[in-house]
């Protein structure tokens, strides 16, 4: 028997659930054409169980009790039928049977000469023969002869059903054997052409599904779970819909075209977020245009300089503000003039924009120039800045006088884990030297050493009790008379801690 789903890849062709009953309907067991073989076998087995229950001789013990047959009663259903028929023949003598002209069977006529009693007696019947009379009462007894006729008819029906069941089971056995011996059909795995997660070539659908799941997990990890996304939507500022817009257009946020209220999904939330950001940018642009100086009035520069290295080096510091968009008029930088009190002078271009607010400053060598580093030095420049966007060109004068009576020494620093040693050779500028230790920001004084120096002199000292791997700054103050020169900071970092010293517990461990 060919399975109806032979062309259906979702059902295995050798499964009994795919074998369909193609015979006629059998009303007595409610078997219909189109039922699966599992349903057919179940119905047949159910009827068979009913038949076996009916043929069980123990179900008739109560009815046979009136015959007082124990222990020689019928052993099986066939013996029971033979026993009943023998009793009927003995009681009816069969010669008293007269034909019924309207039937093919004979109707027994009780002999009036029989003594009262069975078979003209009422006995209890098996539950399967219970019936309801015209008053709706359940009848549990019958006349013996009526009961015997009912049993005989039931037996005939059962025998007929068993014959049908056996014939059907033979057919089913043949068909199932054929199915079990037929090799299963191997169906090819369907293929699709992916568009983004894999190369666009025909690919087995299970491979595409695995790749799709992996990409989905990555996407979910990047965006968060749906519950997390919905939670994020709730963080929009309370009352933002009716809050005043910050941009020059005015009004309320909810009146800005495109505003979403209420927010249902991530798209709505992002729309409102970008509208808010654009509103804030418009407000900031308005502030920049009308509040804060962005043109020439926004340029504020301060020039400072110190002489280092026994007069061989000049360190120039440019601090202040230059609004965005300004460049130096010359591509070479800003031209500085450096001159001393003895008449020596030279010029040099310095990039004031790149080095603006640079704590290290700009180093200018004096060794090969006409300037005497031991004299007082004047540093000056005219800073020219231009803004190509606005067309503004601005200039500002810069000047600084270096009182070089005190020359800042060059510090040699030797840090370890918890201390920083320093040394400097003083060739000139006798006076009071104060060596100061500051934190990394140069705002908090941690310690200082003061020494009276008469040049030439080697200034040395150590700062102790410091933390390892920590940045610090050190500078020198030189006081000559009532004038104090503040030298620039020199950054330094303590070394990283090595293995800790042994404790009493660890020192007591002996390695064998």
GIHU-V666841 format. One record per residue. N is the residue number from 1. RES is the residue in three letters. SS is DSSP state (alpha for helix, beta for strand, coil for the rest). PHI is phi in whole degrees, -180 to 180 (NA if undefined). Layout:
BEGIN
{{N:RES:SS:PHI} {N:RES:SS:PHI}}
END
This chain:
BEGIN
{{1:UNK:coil:NA} {2:UNK:coil:-77} {3:UNK:coil:-65} {4:UNK:coil:-66} {5:UNK:coil:-102} {6:UNK:coil:-57} {7:UNK:coil:-98} {8:UNK:coil:-100} {9:UNK:coil:-70} {10:UNK:coil:-83} {11:UNK:coil:-127} {12:UNK:coil:-66} {13:UNK:coil:-69} {14:UNK:coil:-102} {15:UNK:coil:-76} {16:UNK:alpha:-64} {17:UNK:alpha:-72} {18:UNK:alpha:-96} {19:UNK:coil:-88} {20:UNK:beta:-110} {21:UNK:coil:-71} {22:UNK:coil:-109} {23:UNK:coil:-82} {24:UNK:coil:-76} {25:UNK:coil:-66} {26:UNK:beta:-119} {27:UNK:alpha:-66} {28:UNK:alpha:-65} {29:UNK:alpha:-116} {30:UNK:coil:57} {31:UNK:beta:-98} {32:UNK:coil:-118} {33:UNK:coil:-63} {34:UNK:coil:103} {35:UNK:coil:-67} {36:UNK:beta:-72} {37:UNK:alpha:-63} {38:UNK:alpha:-63} {39:UNK:alpha:-68} {40:UNK:alpha:-64} {41:UNK:alpha:-63} {42:UNK:alpha:-63} {43:UNK:alpha:-65} {44:UNK:alpha:-64} {45:UNK:alpha:-65} {46:UNK:alpha:-64} {47:UNK:alpha:-64} {48:UNK:alpha:-65} {49:UNK:alpha:-63} {50:UNK:alpha:-63} {51:UNK:alpha:-63} {52:UNK:alpha:-64} {53:UNK:alpha:-67} {54:UNK:alpha:-65} {55:UNK:alpha:-80} {56:UNK:coil:-70} {57:UNK:alpha:-63} {58:UNK:alpha:-68} {59:UNK:alpha:-71} {60:UNK:alpha:-112} {61:UNK:alpha:-60} {62:UNK:alpha:-63} {63:UNK:alpha:-69} {64:UNK:alpha:-84} {65:UNK:alpha:-62} {66:UNK:alpha:-67} {67:UNK:alpha:-87} {68:UNK:coil:53} {69:UNK:coil:-92} {70:UNK:coil:-61} {71:UNK:coil:-100} {72:UNK:coil:-105} {73:UNK:coil:-77} {74:UNK:coil:-59} {75:UNK:coil:-95} {76:UNK:coil:-148} {77:UNK:alpha:-66} {78:UNK:alpha:-62} {79:UNK:alpha:-65} {80:UNK:alpha:-63} {81:UNK:alpha:-63} {82:UNK:alpha:-63} {83:UNK:alpha:-63} {84:UNK:alpha:-65} {85:UNK:alpha:-64} {86:UNK:alpha:-62} {87:UNK:alpha:-64} {88:UNK:alpha:-65} {89:UNK:alpha:-63} {90:UNK:alpha:-67} {91:UNK:alpha:-81} {92:UNK:alpha:-90} {93:UNK:coil:64} {94:UNK:coil:56} {95:UNK:coil:-72} {96:UNK:coil:-85} {97:UNK:beta:-80} {98:UNK:beta:-116} {99:UNK:beta:-73} {100:UNK:coil:-101} {101:UNK:coil:-65} {102:UNK:coil:-98} {103:UNK:coil:-145} {104:UNK:coil:-86} {105:UNK:coil:-106} {106:UNK:beta:-101} {107:UNK:beta:-107} {108:UNK:beta:-69} {109:UNK:coil:-118} {110:UNK:coil:-65} {111:UNK:coil:-77} {112:UNK:coil:-68} {113:UNK:coil:-84} {114:UNK:coil:-73} {115:UNK:coil:-76} {116:UNK:coil:-59} {117:UNK:coil:119} {118:UNK:coil:-61} {119:UNK:coil:-80} {120:UNK:coil:-84} {121:UNK:coil:-144} {122:UNK:beta:-102} {123:UNK:beta:-130} {124:UNK:beta:-73} {125:UNK:coil:-115} {126:UNK:coil:-67} {127:UNK:alpha:-57} {128:UNK:alpha:-70} {129:UNK:alpha:-104} {130:UNK:coil:-59} {131:UNK:beta:-150} {132:UNK:beta:-107} {133:UNK:coil:-83} {134:UNK:coil:-67} {135:UNK:coil:-98} {136:UNK:coil:85} {137:UNK:coil:-84} {138:UNK:beta:-82} {139:UNK:beta:-94} {140:UNK:coil:-114} {141:UNK:beta:-134} {142:UNK:beta:-148} {143:UNK:beta:-65} {144:UNK:alpha:-55} {145:UNK:alpha:-64} {146:UNK:alpha:-63} {147:UNK:alpha:-65} {148:UNK:alpha:-65} {149:UNK:alpha:-61} {150:UNK:alpha:-63} {151:UNK:alpha:-65} {152:UNK:alpha:-61} {153:UNK:alpha:-62} {154:UNK:alpha:-64} {155:UNK:alpha:-64} {156:UNK:alpha:-63} {157:UNK:alpha:-62} {158:UNK:alpha:-65} {159:UNK:alpha:-63} {160:UNK:alpha:-64} {161:UNK:alpha:-65} {162:UNK:alpha:-63} {163:UNK:alpha:-62} {164:UNK:alpha:-65} {165:UNK:alpha:-62} {166:UNK:alpha:-62} {167:UNK:alpha:-64} {168:UNK:alpha:-66} {169:UNK:alpha:-62} {170:UNK:alpha:-64} {171:UNK:alpha:-63} {172:UNK:alpha:-61} {173:UNK:alpha:-61} {174:UNK:alpha:-65} {175:UNK:alpha:-69} {176:UNK:alpha:-65} {177:UNK:alpha:-61} {178:UNK:alpha:-63} {179:UNK:alpha:-65} {180:UNK:alpha:-67} {181:UNK:alpha:-89} {182:UNK:coil:-90} {183:UNK:coil:-58} {184:UNK:coil:-67} {185:UNK:coil:-80} {186:UNK:coil:-93} {187:UNK:coil:-94} {188:UNK:coil:-68} {189:UNK:coil:-71} {190:UNK:coil:-62} {191:UNK:beta:-121} {192:UNK:beta:-134} {193:UNK:beta:-105} {194:UNK:coil:-69} {195:UNK:coil:-107} {196:UNK:coil:-139} {197:UNK:coil:-79} {198:UNK:coil:-140} {199:UNK:coil:-56} {200:UNK:coil:-79} {201:UNK:coil:-132} {202:UNK:beta:-56} {203:UNK:beta:-137} {204:UNK:beta:-55} {205:UNK:alpha:-66} {206:UNK:alpha:-69} {207:UNK:alpha:-69} {208:UNK:alpha:-63} {209:UNK:alpha:-64} {210:UNK:alpha:-61} {211:UNK:alpha:-65} {212:UNK:alpha:-65} {213:UNK:alpha:-65} {214:UNK:alpha:-63} {215:UNK:alpha:-65} {216:UNK:alpha:-65} {217:UNK:alpha:-64} {218:UNK:alpha:-64} {219:UNK:alpha:-63} {220:UNK:alpha:-65} {221:UNK:alpha:-67} {222:UNK:alpha:-79} {223:UNK:alpha:-95} {224:UNK:coil:92} {225:UNK:coil:-71} {226:UNK:alpha:-53} {227:UNK:alpha:-63} {228:UNK:alpha:-69} {229:UNK:alpha:-65} {230:UNK:alpha:-64} {231:UNK:alpha:-66} {232:UNK:alpha:-62} {233:UNK:alpha:-64} {234:UNK:coil:-79} {235:UNK:coil:-87} {236:UNK:coil:-61} {237:UNK:coil:-53} {238:UNK:coil:-65} {239:UNK:coil:75} {240:UNK:alpha:-65} {241:UNK:alpha:-58} {242:UNK:alpha:-100} {243:UNK:coil:-72} {244:UNK:beta:-69} {245:UNK:coil:-69} {246:UNK:coil:-90} {247:UNK:coil:-71} {248:UNK:coil:-63} {249:UNK:coil:-67} {250:UNK:coil:74} {251:UNK:coil:79} {252:UNK:beta:-110} {253:UNK:alpha:-61} {254:UNK:alpha:-65} {255:UNK:alpha:-89} {256:UNK:coil:-70} {257:UNK:coil:-54} {258:UNK:coil:95} {259:UNK:coil:-64} {260:UNK:coil:-104} {261:UNK:coil:-151} {262:UNK:coil:-81} {263:UNK:coil:-93} {264:UNK:coil:-104} {265:UNK:coil:-148} {266:UNK:alpha:-63} {267:UNK:alpha:-62} {268:UNK:alpha:-62} {269:UNK:alpha:-65} {270:UNK:alpha:-66} {271:UNK:alpha:-59} {272:UNK:alpha:-65} {273:UNK:alpha:-64} {274:UNK:alpha:-67} {275:UNK:alpha:-62} {276:UNK:alpha:-66} {277:UNK:alpha:-62} {278:UNK:alpha:-64} {279:UNK:alpha:-63} {280:UNK:alpha:-66} {281:UNK:alpha:-65} {282:UNK:alpha:-63} {283:UNK:alpha:-66} {284:UNK:alpha:-66} {285:UNK:alpha:-62} {286:UNK:alpha:-65} {287:UNK:alpha:-65} {288:UNK:alpha:-61} {289:UNK:alpha:-75} {290:UNK:alpha:-113} {291:UNK:coil:-112} {292:UNK:coil:-102} {293:UNK:coil:-68} {294:UNK:coil:-123} {295:UNK:coil:-97} {296:UNK:alpha:-63} {297:UNK:alpha:-70} {298:UNK:alpha:-88} {299:UNK:coil:-88} {300:UNK:beta:-141} {301:UNK:beta:-124} {302:UNK:beta:-132} {303:UNK:beta:-108} {304:UNK:beta:-139} {305:UNK:beta:-156} {306:UNK:beta:-138} {307:UNK:beta:-98} {308:UNK:beta:-129} {309:UNK:coil:61} {310:UNK:coil:56} {311:UNK:coil:86} {312:UNK:coil:-96} {313:UNK:beta:-137} {314:UNK:beta:-115} {315:UNK:beta:-107} {316:UNK:beta:-105} {317:UNK:beta:-116} {318:UNK:beta:-116} {319:UNK:beta:-126} {320:UNK:beta:130} {321:UNK:beta:-135} {322:UNK:coil:-133} {323:UNK:coil:-57} {324:UNK:coil:-62} {325:UNK:coil:99} {326:UNK:beta:-88} {327:UNK:beta:-128} {328:UNK:beta:-73} {329:UNK:coil:-59} {330:UNK:coil:-102} {331:UNK:coil:-67} {332:UNK:coil:-81} {333:UNK:coil:120} {334:UNK:beta:-106} {335:UNK:beta:-83} {336:UNK:beta:-104} {337:UNK:beta:-111} {338:UNK:beta:-119} {339:UNK:beta:-136} {340:UNK:beta:-112} {341:UNK:coil:-74} {342:UNK:coil:-97} {343:UNK:coil:106} {344:UNK:coil:-76} {345:UNK:beta:-158} {346:UNK:beta:-157} {347:UNK:beta:-119} {348:UNK:beta:-157} {349:UNK:beta:-78} {350:UNK:beta:-127} {351:UNK:coil:-87} {352:UNK:coil:-81} {353:UNK:coil:-77} {354:UNK:coil:-64} {355:UNK:coil:-99} {356:UNK:beta:-65} {357:UNK:coil:62} {358:UNK:coil:-79} {359:UNK:coil:-64} {360:UNK:coil:-85} {361:UNK:coil:70} {362:UNK:beta:-118} {363:UNK:beta:-89} {364:UNK:beta:-119} {365:UNK:beta:-76} {366:UNK:coil:-108} {367:UNK:coil:-59} {368:UNK:coil:-106} {369:UNK:coil:-110} {370:UNK:coil:-72} {371:UNK:coil:-82} {372:UNK:coil:-90} {373:UNK:coil:-70} {374:UNK:coil:-91} {375:UNK:coil:-93} {376:UNK:coil:-69} {377:UNK:beta:-125} {378:UNK:beta:-116} {379:UNK:beta:-115} {380:UNK:beta:-145} {381:UNK:beta:-164} {382:UNK:beta:-112} {383:UNK:beta:-79} {384:UNK:beta:-111} {385:UNK:beta:-128} {386:UNK:beta:-135} {387:UNK:beta:-119} {388:UNK:coil:-67} {389:UNK:coil:-73} {390:UNK:coil:-93} {391:UNK:coil:78} {392:UNK:beta:-82} {393:UNK:beta:-125} {394:UNK:beta:-126} {395:UNK:beta:-138} {396:UNK:beta:-147} {397:UNK:beta:-88} {398:UNK:beta:-126} {399:UNK:beta:-157} {400:UNK:beta:-150} {401:UNK:beta:-107} {402:UNK:beta:-102} {403:UNK:coil:-78} {404:UNK:coil:-96} {405:UNK:coil:-64} {406:UNK:coil:-114} {407:UNK:coil:-101} {408:UNK:beta:-66} {409:UNK:coil:-79} {410:UNK:coil:-91} {411:UNK:coil:-88} {412:UNK:beta:-102} {413:UNK:beta:-108} {414:UNK:beta:-128} {415:UNK:beta:-85} {416:UNK:coil:-126} {417:UNK:coil:-68} {418:UNK:coil:-127} {419:UNK:coil:-150} {420:UNK:beta:-131} {421:UNK:beta:-94} {422:UNK:beta:-139} {423:UNK:beta:-154} {424:UNK:beta:-154} {425:UNK:beta:-94} {426:UNK:beta:-97} {427:UNK:coil:-99} {428:UNK:coil:-150} {429:UNK:coil:58} {430:UNK:coil:-68} {431:UNK:beta:167} {432:UNK:beta:-94} {433:UNK:beta:-105} {434:UNK:beta:-114} {435:UNK:beta:-96} {436:UNK:beta:-113} {437:UNK:beta:-109} {438:UNK:beta:-118} {439:UNK:coil:-70} {440:UNK:coil:-64} {441:UNK:coil:-84} {442:UNK:coil:73} {443:UNK:coil:-112} {444:UNK:coil:-117} {445:UNK:beta:-79} {446:UNK:beta:-98} {447:UNK:beta:-160} {448:UNK:beta:-151} {449:UNK:beta:-120} {450:UNK:beta:-116} {451:UNK:beta:-143} {452:UNK:beta:-88} {453:UNK:beta:-120} {454:UNK:coil:-117} {455:UNK:coil:-70} {456:UNK:coil:-76} {457:UNK:beta:-158} {458:UNK:beta:-105} {459:UNK:beta:-89} {460:UNK:beta:-134} {461:UNK:beta:175} {462:UNK:beta:-145} {463:UNK:beta:-103} {464:UNK:coil:-116} {465:UNK:coil:71} {466:UNK:coil:-97} {467:UNK:coil:-90} {468:UNK:coil:-73} {469:UNK:coil:54} {470:UNK:coil:-121} {471:UNK:beta:-80} {472:UNK:beta:-137} {473:UNK:beta:-134} {474:UNK:beta:-127} {475:UNK:beta:-140} {476:UNK:beta:-122} {477:UNK:beta:-108} {478:UNK:beta:-114} {479:UNK:beta:-110} {480:UNK:beta:-121} {481:UNK:coil:66} {482:UNK:coil:-102} {483:UNK:beta:-104} {484:UNK:beta:-121} {485:UNK:beta:-103} {486:UNK:beta:-99} {487:UNK:coil:-79} {488:UNK:coil:-69} {489:UNK:coil:-71} {490:UNK:beta:-117} {491:UNK:beta:-76} {492:UNK:beta:-157} {493:UNK:beta:-129} {494:UNK:coil:-69} {495:UNK:coil:-76} {496:UNK:coil:-71} {497:UNK:coil:-71} {498:UNK:coil:-90} {499:UNK:coil:-61} {500:UNK:coil:-68} {501:UNK:coil:-63} {502:UNK:coil:-68} {503:UNK:coil:-90} {504:UNK:alpha:-62} {505:UNK:alpha:-70} {506:UNK:alpha:-69} {507:UNK:alpha:-72} {508:UNK:coil:-85} {509:UNK:coil:-80} {510:UNK:coil:-105} {511:UNK:coil:-91} {512:UNK:coil:-102}}
END
